[in-house]
Amino acid sequence: MAESSGSSSASMSGRTVSFGVIADVQYADAPDGSDFKKTVVRRYRNSLNILRAAVEDWMTPKDKGRIQMVLQLGDLLDGRCDRLKDCDKMDCLKSVLDEFEKIPKSVPRFDLIGNHELYLFPRNKISSSKQSPLNTSRLDPVLGEESTWYSYVASPGFRVVILDAFDISTMNGEGNPNTAKAYEYLAQHNPNDVKTHGVDWTTGLSGLDLRNVPYNGAIGNSQLEWLAKTLVVAMESNEKCVVASHVALIPGSNSASCVVWNYRQVLDILWNPRGWNAPKGEEKMGSSSKYGETPVVSCMYGHAHKGGSCIDQRGITHITFQAPLEATGDNVAYATVHLDMGAGKMVVEGKGSVPSRNCPFPPPAEDVPPGGIVDAEAVQYLQKNVVGLGDVEAREVLGKAMGNKRVAIAHLKKGQA
């Protein structure tokens, strides 16, 4: 995955779809603030200026525009829009929607559900296209009904797949069975009082266990089954897919604290839609890969404001987009993505803190980790705690452990016994 700080000038073939991407605008008509740990400045009013710049860029030339759709990856407003005395959430919502109104209605916008959407609006409201103030629900061609997880064929040969990362979540409201499931899960995986706000929910957690906090969620069984069916339909239709989720679906693409709880189940489907739930020994594998066929070329996320990226062992590029909320000075944070099906590549034309990337699919063999993606910090941790451990060996064992350092060390010790 080649990366550069400027715009890409890669040439495109005739089978190209271009779309705008922005994540975590988190606008509020409020003074600058900070994150929970008081380490990062958050510029709530300035994020609206960045959204305005993004729309202006996407609509150039103004008589036609540069994009065929907009992927808004969630957390469009900040939760404080409903908490501060002089900040009205509906006024804030009008401000951001006024900017999006400059985009023709013929260009669809997909608004993902982030945790801040659920702080501000009841689940039952944003699950209905008739009631939701955002485009958070749509008729899905596979389900045959409206849903907060759905797919859309944006151009011949290209399908965008929208996930609801808070399907199982503590934010779905009292009485919702998926809220109860979320608290049951956290009771088993988080030692803290997760029902109390204003405390550090990560206390006592480390490594991949950091994801087990209330501001994340899980993909439920019905959604998992739908995802597999949708990807199979895409393969049968000879389509390439970009999967979008507010919360990351794999460790290594951003902070370990911003990954869905059941990411392993999701990866099984992304890597092998036909065989993910087949009986052992009966997987319907394709001849080109031990994982089977997949139409997925990229997954795109928000939630982790600093961003990040990785290529997984299946060759899928995972990108977390940097947040306008934390852009400094006159900097911006958004991207225009060009997916060229004919040439087999994706070009991310990043602006400001979002880097530009050239992402061929499949990626070069040397870019695909043999044992899965792991971050450099995890490798260093293992080498510090296991004397004489080489870089390649560390990456391989971490890949088998899906990045979990404690599991990797236990595996190494078992092998040395």
GUVO-776742 format. One record per residue (C-alpha): residue number from 1; x, y negated, z negated; residue in one letter. Coordinates in Angstrom, 2 decimals, decimal comma. Layout:
 pos       u       v       w code
 NUM       X       Y       Z    A
...
This chain:
 pos       u       v       w code
   1    0,00    0,00    0,00    M
   2    1,86   -3,06    1,23    A
   3    1,26   -6,19   -0,81    E
   4    2,06   -9,84   -0,18    S
   5    1,19  -13,12   -1,83    S
   6   -0,12  -14,85    1,29    G
   7   -2,90  -14,20    3,78    S
   8   -2,49  -11,25    6,08    S
   9   -2,28  -11,80    9,81    S
  10   -2,74   -8,11   10,66    A
  11   -4,46   -7,62   14,01    S
  12   -7,89   -6,02   14,07    M
  13   -9,60   -3,69   16,51    S
  14  -13,19   -3,98   17,67    G
  15  -14,65   -1,77   14,89    R
  16  -14,11   -4,14   12,01    T
  17  -16,40   -5,26    9,20    V
  18  -15,38   -8,23    7,06    S
  19  -16,82   -9,07    3,67    F
  20  -16,24  -11,44    0,78    G
  21  -15,32  -10,16   -2,68    V
  22  -15,42  -12,03   -5,96    I
  23  -15,51  -10,70   -9,53    A
  24  -16,15  -12,08  -13,01    D
  25  -17,03  -15,66  -12,19    V
  26  -18,58  -15,80  -15,67    Q
  27  -19,78  -19,35  -15,19    Y
  28  -21,19  -21,29  -18,12    A
  29  -21,80  -24,99  -18,51    D
  30  -19,44  -24,99  -21,47    A
  31  -15,98  -26,26  -22,45    P
  32  -12,95  -24,05  -21,94    D
  33  -12,68  -21,19  -24,42    G
  34  -10,65  -18,04  -24,92    S
  35  -10,92  -14,27  -24,99    D
  36  -11,69  -12,29  -28,15    F
  37   -8,05  -12,08  -29,20    K
  38   -7,38  -15,78  -28,49    K
  39   -4,63  -15,00  -25,99    T
  40   -6,14  -16,18  -22,67    V
  41   -7,83  -19,47  -21,75    V
  42  -11,21  -19,10  -20,06    R
  43  -12,36  -22,00  -17,88    R
  44  -16,12  -21,60  -17,71    Y
  45  -17,00  -24,71  -15,70    R
  46  -14,05  -24,39  -13,33    N
  47  -15,18  -20,95  -12,18    S
  48  -18,07  -22,61  -10,34    L
  49  -15,54  -24,64   -8,33    N
  50  -13,81  -21,41   -7,33    I
  51  -17,08  -19,82   -6,24    L
  52  -17,79  -22,94   -4,17    R
  53  -14,36  -22,68   -2,52    A
  54  -14,93  -19,00   -1,77    A
  55  -18,28  -19,61   -0,07    V
  56  -16,84  -22,45    1,98    E
  57  -13,99  -20,19    3,12    D
  58  -16,34  -17,31    3,99    W
  59  -18,57  -19,63    6,03    M
  60  -15,75  -20,92    8,27    T
  61  -16,39  -21,37   11,15    P
  62  -19,68  -22,71    9,85    K
  63  -21,68  -21,85   12,98    D
  64  -21,01  -18,12   12,55    K
  65  -19,13  -17,30    9,36    G
  66  -16,32  -14,86    8,72    R
  67  -18,20  -12,18    6,81    I
  68  -20,98   -9,63    7,23    Q
  69  -21,72   -9,20    3,49    M
  70  -20,70  -10,36    0,01    V
  71  -19,64   -8,05   -2,80    L
  72  -20,17   -9,82   -6,14    Q
  73  -18,65   -7,39   -8,62    L
  74  -20,57   -8,45  -11,73    G
  75  -20,40  -10,83  -14,69    D
  76  -21,59  -13,77  -12,61    L
  77  -22,58  -15,70  -15,76    L
  78  -21,00  -15,60  -19,19    D
  79  -22,97  -14,38  -22,19    G
  80  -22,58  -17,72  -23,92    R
  81  -25,12  -19,15  -21,47    C
  82  -27,70  -17,72  -23,88    D
  83  -25,88  -18,55  -27,11    R
  84  -24,76  -22,17  -26,91    L
  85  -27,23  -24,88  -27,87    K
  86  -26,68  -27,08  -24,81    D
  87  -26,22  -24,28  -22,28    C
  88  -29,33  -22,87  -20,57    D
  89  -28,87  -19,58  -18,75    K
  90  -31,44  -20,34  -16,06    M
  91  -29,79  -23,69  -15,30    D
  92  -26,43  -21,92  -15,10    C
  93  -27,93  -19,26  -12,85    L
  94  -29,36  -21,93  -10,53    K
  95  -25,90  -23,51  -10,24    S
  96  -24,26  -20,32   -9,00    V
  97  -27,17  -19,29   -6,79    L
  98  -27,15  -22,73   -5,17    D
  99  -23,64  -21,94   -3,95    E
 100  -24,65  -18,53   -2,63    F
 101  -27,63  -20,14   -0,85    E
 102  -25,10  -21,72    1,54    K
 103  -24,57  -18,24    2,97    I
 104  -27,18  -17,25    5,60    P
 105  -29,84  -14,80    4,42    K
 106  -28,73  -12,48    7,22    S
 107  -25,55  -11,85    5,21    V
 108  -26,55   -9,48    2,35    P
 109  -25,14  -10,06   -1,12    R
 110  -24,75   -7,19   -3,56    F
 111  -24,74   -8,23   -7,22    D
 112  -23,32   -5,52   -9,44    L
 113  -24,50   -5,15  -13,01    I
 114  -21,78   -6,16  -15,44    G
 115  -21,88   -6,22  -19,20    N
 116  -22,68   -9,95  -19,19    H
 117  -25,74   -9,38  -17,00    E
 118  -26,99   -7,05  -19,73    L
 119  -26,15   -9,60  -22,44    Y
 120  -28,38  -12,11  -20,64    L
 121  -31,21  -10,12  -19,05    F
 122  -33,21   -7,08  -20,21    P
 123  -32,37   -3,85  -18,40    R
 124  -35,95   -3,36  -17,19    N
 125  -35,90   -6,82  -15,62    K
 126  -32,68   -6,51  -13,63    I
 127  -33,65   -3,00  -12,53    S
 128  -36,53   -4,40  -10,46    S
 129  -36,00   -6,40   -7,27    S
 130  -39,30   -8,18   -7,95    K
 131  -38,22   -9,32  -11,41    Q
 132  -34,44   -9,61  -11,26    S
 133  -33,01  -13,09  -10,67    P
 134  -30,07  -11,37   -8,94    L
 135  -29,67   -8,79   -6,18    N
 136  -29,11   -6,00   -8,69    T
 137  -31,57   -3,48   -7,25    S
 138  -32,22   -2,22   -3,73    R
 139  -34,06    0,48   -1,82    L
 140  -31,64    3,38   -1,44    D
 141  -31,87    5,51    1,73    P
 142  -30,92    8,75   -0,05    V
 143  -33,18    8,34   -3,08    L
 144  -35,98    6,90   -0,99    G
 145  -36,74    4,46   -3,77    E
 146  -35,43    1,32   -5,41    E
 147  -32,48    1,69   -7,75    S
 148  -29,54   -0,13   -9,37    T
 149  -27,28    2,41   -7,67    W
 150  -27,67    2,49   -3,93    Y
 151  -25,82    2,46   -0,62    S
 152  -26,08    0,24    2,42    Y
 153  -24,79    0,74    5,95    V
 154  -23,33   -2,71    6,55    A
 155  -21,96   -1,91    9,99    S
 156  -21,83    1,16   12,26    P
 157  -19,34    3,53   10,64    G
 158  -19,19    1,67    7,30    F
 159  -21,23    2,21    4,15    R
 160  -20,89    0,32    0,87    V
 161  -21,80    2,37   -2,21    V
 162  -22,91    0,41   -5,30    I
 163  -22,64    2,05   -8,73    L
 164  -24,27    1,08  -12,02    D
 165  -21,42    1,47  -14,52    A
 166  -23,79    0,83  -17,45    F
 167  -26,26    3,57  -16,60    D
 168  -25,46    4,99  -20,06    I
 169  -24,71    2,01  -22,25    S
 170  -25,36    0,45  -25,64    T
 171  -26,78   -2,58  -23,78    M
 172  -29,83   -0,94  -22,21    N
 173  -32,17   -1,93  -25,03    G
 174  -33,78   -0,20  -27,99    E
 175  -36,00    2,68  -27,02    G
 176  -34,03    3,43  -23,86    N
 177  -32,81    7,06  -24,08    P
 178  -29,53    6,11  -22,40    N
 179  -28,84    3,64  -25,20    T
 180  -29,14    6,47  -27,72    A
 181  -26,83    8,64  -25,59    K
 182  -24,26    5,83  -25,55    A
 183  -24,24    5,49  -29,33    Y
 184  -23,98    9,27  -29,69    E
 185  -20,94    9,27  -27,41    Y
 186  -19,24    6,39  -29,25    L
 187  -19,91    8,00  -32,62    A
 188  -17,75   10,90  -31,45    Q
 189  -15,02    8,84  -29,80    H
 190  -14,71    5,54  -31,68    N
 191  -14,10    5,30  -35,47    P
 192  -15,32    1,70  -35,71    N
 193  -18,71    0,16  -36,40    D
 194  -19,67   -0,34  -32,76    V
 195  -23,02   -1,92  -33,66    K
 196  -21,33   -4,92  -35,26    T
 197  -20,15   -7,77  -33,02    H
 198  -17,14   -9,95  -33,78    G
 199  -14,90   -7,06  -34,83    V
 200  -12,09   -5,38  -32,91    D
 201  -13,66   -2,21  -31,50    W
 202  -10,24   -0,95  -30,34    T
 203   -8,85   -0,53  -33,87    T
 204   -7,45    2,99  -34,23    G
 205   -7,65    3,68  -30,48    L
 206   -4,72    4,07  -28,09    S
 207   -4,00    5,19  -24,53    G
 208   -7,04    6,25  -22,54    L
 209   -9,13    6,36  -25,71    D
 210   -9,21    2,55  -25,48    L
 211  -11,99    2,90  -22,89    R
 212  -14,38    4,20  -25,58    N
 213  -15,78    0,80  -26,54    V
 214  -19,29   -0,71  -26,26    P
 215  -18,46   -3,10  -23,42    Y
 216  -17,93   -0,10  -21,12    N
 217  -20,40    2,61  -20,18    G
 218  -20,86    5,87  -18,29    A
 219  -22,36    7,14  -15,04    I
 220  -25,33    9,38  -15,83    G
 221  -26,00   12,81  -14,33    N
 222  -28,70   11,61  -11,94    S
 223  -26,39    8,95  -10,59    Q
 224  -23,52   11,45  -10,26    L
 225  -25,71   13,81   -8,23    E
 226  -26,87   10,92   -6,05    W
 227  -23,27    9,79   -5,49    L
 228  -22,25   13,24   -4,24    A
 229  -25,26   13,44   -1,89    K
 230  -24,60    9,93   -0,59    T
 231  -20,96   10,64    0,20    L
 232  -21,93   13,86    1,99    V
 233  -24,45   11,90    4,07    V
 234  -21,68    9,40    4,89    A
 235  -19,37   12,20    6,04    M
 236  -22,08   13,72    8,19    E
 237  -22,65   10,28    9,72    S
 238  -18,91    9,76   10,32    N
 239  -18,82    6,74    8,02    E
 240  -16,09    5,28    5,84    K
 241  -17,11    4,15    2,36    C
 242  -16,11    1,48   -0,12    V
 243  -17,38    2,30   -3,61    V
 244  -18,02   -0,66   -5,91    A
 245  -18,33   -0,57   -9,70    S
 246  -18,03   -3,31  -12,29    H
 247  -15,94   -0,99  -14,49    V
 248  -12,98    0,94  -13,06    A
 249  -13,37    4,62  -12,20    L
 250   -9,72    5,57  -12,71    I
 251   -6,96    4,77  -15,22    P
 252   -4,04    2,88  -13,72    G
 253   -6,07    0,45  -11,65    S
 254   -6,22   -2,00  -14,57    N
 255   -6,19   -2,02  -18,37    S
 256   -6,96    1,31  -20,03    A
 257   -9,67   -0,49  -22,02    S
 258  -11,72   -1,17  -18,87    C
 259  -12,47    2,32  -17,51    V
 260  -15,83    4,15  -17,50    V
 261  -16,16    6,76  -20,25    W
 262  -16,68    9,72  -17,90    N
 263  -14,26    8,72  -15,16    Y
 264  -13,09   12,32  -14,67    R
 265  -16,56   13,39  -13,53    Q
 266  -16,73   10,48  -11,10    V
 267  -13,29   11,22   -9,65    L
 268  -14,28   14,84   -9,05    D
 269  -17,05   13,58   -6,78    I
 270  -14,98   10,91   -5,04    L
 271  -12,27   13,45   -4,27    W
 272  -14,55   16,29   -3,21    N
 273  -18,23   15,39   -2,73    P
 274  -19,25   18,78   -1,34    R
 275  -17,48   20,94   -3,89    G
 276  -17,55   18,89   -7,09    W
 277  -20,20   21,08   -8,81    N
 278  -19,67   24,34   -6,92    A
 279  -19,07   27,51   -8,99    P
 280  -15,41   28,13   -9,69    K
 281  -13,71   29,78   -6,74    G
 282  -16,45   28,71   -4,32    E
 283  -15,38   25,12   -3,68    E
 284  -16,18   23,99   -0,14    K
 285  -12,77   22,61    0,64    M
 286  -11,76   21,01    3,91    G
 287   -8,63   22,21    5,67    S
 288   -6,93   18,80    5,54    S
 289   -6,67   18,61    1,74    S
 290   -6,89   20,82   -1,28    K
 291   -9,47   18,35   -2,61    Y
 292  -11,79   18,68    0,37    G
 293  -13,12   15,92    2,59    E
 294  -14,08   12,48    1,34    T
 295  -15,32    9,40    3,20    P
 296  -14,07    7,05    0,46    V
 297  -11,21    4,77    1,48    V
 298  -11,35    2,32   -1,43    S
 299  -12,97    1,60   -4,79    C
 300  -13,36   -2,00   -5,96    M
 301  -13,83   -3,27   -9,50    Y
 302  -14,11   -6,31  -11,75    G
 303  -14,27   -6,36  -15,59    H
 304  -10,49   -6,43  -16,25    A
 305   -9,71  -10,09  -15,60    H
 306   -5,99   -9,68  -14,92    K
 307   -6,72   -7,27  -12,07    G
 308   -4,59   -4,40  -10,81    G
 309   -4,44   -1,61   -8,24    S
 310   -3,34    1,94   -7,59    C
 311   -3,55    4,74   -5,04    I
 312   -4,84    8,02   -6,42    D
 313   -3,74   11,53   -5,56    Q
 314   -6,52   11,78   -2,99    R
 315   -5,20    8,69   -1,17    G
 316   -8,02    6,34   -2,22    I
 317   -6,99    2,75   -2,89    T
 318   -8,43    1,35   -6,14    H
 319   -8,41   -2,44   -6,56    I
 320   -9,46   -4,52   -9,55    T
 321   -9,97   -8,16   -8,54    F
 322   -8,64  -11,01  -10,66    Q
 323  -11,23  -13,22  -12,34    A
 324  -11,95  -16,84  -11,34    P
 325  -12,74  -17,38  -15,02    L
 326   -9,06  -17,20  -15,94    E
 327   -7,56  -18,98  -12,92    A
 328   -5,15  -21,72  -13,96    T
 329   -4,65  -25,22  -12,56    G
 330   -6,00  -25,56   -9,03    D
 331   -5,68  -21,83   -8,43    N
 332   -8,57  -19,76   -7,04    V
 333   -9,42  -16,04   -7,17    A
 334  -11,38  -14,27   -4,44    Y
 335  -10,76  -12,28   -1,27    A
 336  -11,95  -11,53    2,24    T
 337  -11,67   -7,85    3,10    V
 338  -11,36   -6,63    6,69    H
 339  -12,07   -2,92    7,13    L
 340  -10,90   -1,76   10,53    D
 341  -12,35    1,69   11,20    M
 342  -10,75    1,95   14,62    G
 343   -7,21    1,33   13,40    A
 344   -7,72    3,13   10,08    G
 345   -6,71    0,31    7,77    K
 346   -8,08   -2,14    5,25    M
 347   -6,66   -5,63    4,96    V
 348   -7,34   -7,59    1,78    V
 349   -6,90  -11,28    2,49    E
 350   -6,43  -12,51   -1,05    G
 351   -6,60  -16,12   -2,19    K
 352   -4,96  -17,59   -5,26    G
 353   -4,35  -15,02   -7,97    S
 354   -5,78  -12,21   -5,81    V
 355   -2,87  -10,76   -3,81    P
 356   -3,17   -9,83   -0,15    S
 357   -2,76   -6,16    0,72    R
 358   -2,43   -3,99    3,82    N
 359   -3,99   -0,63    3,03    C
 360   -3,93    2,05    5,76    P
 361   -6,20    5,05    5,30    F
 362   -4,97    7,57    4,73    P
 363   -1,98    5,85    3,09    P
 364    1,63    6,88    3,83    P
 365    2,52   10,14    2,10    A
 366    5,20    8,42    0,01    E
 367    2,54    6,12   -1,51    D
 368    0,40    9,00   -2,77    V
 369    1,48   10,30   -6,20    P
 370    1,74   14,12   -6,23    P
 371    0,29   14,39   -9,71    G
 372   -1,98   11,38   -9,83    G
 373   -1,40    7,71  -10,49    I
 374    0,29    6,63  -13,70    V
 375    1,54    3,25  -14,84    D
 376    5,17    2,33  -15,51    A
 377    4,47    1,58  -19,18    E
 378    3,25    5,14  -19,75    A
 379    6,37    6,55  -18,07    V
 380    8,59    4,42  -20,32    Q
 381    6,65    5,55  -23,38    Y
 382    7,23    9,20  -22,54    L
 383   10,91    8,67  -21,82    Q
 384   11,29    6,90  -25,14    K
 385    9,63    9,73  -27,06    N
 386   11,02   12,67  -25,09    V
 387   14,81   12,55  -24,84    V
 388   16,28   13,29  -21,42    G
 389   12,97   13,10  -19,54    L
 390   13,43   12,00  -15,94    G
 391   11,19    9,54  -14,10    D
 392    9,77   12,09  -11,65    V
 393    9,05   14,64  -14,40    E
 394    7,38   11,98  -16,52    A
 395    5,09   10,95  -13,66    R
 396    4,18   14,54  -12,86    E
 397    3,23   15,42  -16,43    V
 398    1,33   12,16  -16,85    L
 399   -0,51   12,85  -13,61    G
 400   -1,63   16,25  -14,87    K
 401   -2,79   14,57  -18,09    A
 402   -4,54   11,78  -16,12    M
 403   -2,33    9,20  -17,79    G
 404   -3,00   10,29  -21,38    N
 405    0,38    9,93  -23,11    K
 406   -0,50   12,05  -26,12    R
 407   -1,72   14,92  -23,95    V
 408    1,42   14,64  -21,82    A
 409    3,71   14,86  -24,85    I
 410    1,75   17,83  -26,21    A
 411    2,14   19,54  -22,85    H
 412    5,90   18,90  -22,82    L
 413    6,35   20,19  -26,35    K
 414    4,37   23,32  -25,52    K
 415    6,62   23,93  -22,52    G
 416    9,74   23,51  -24,64    Q
 417    8,55   25,91  -27,35    A
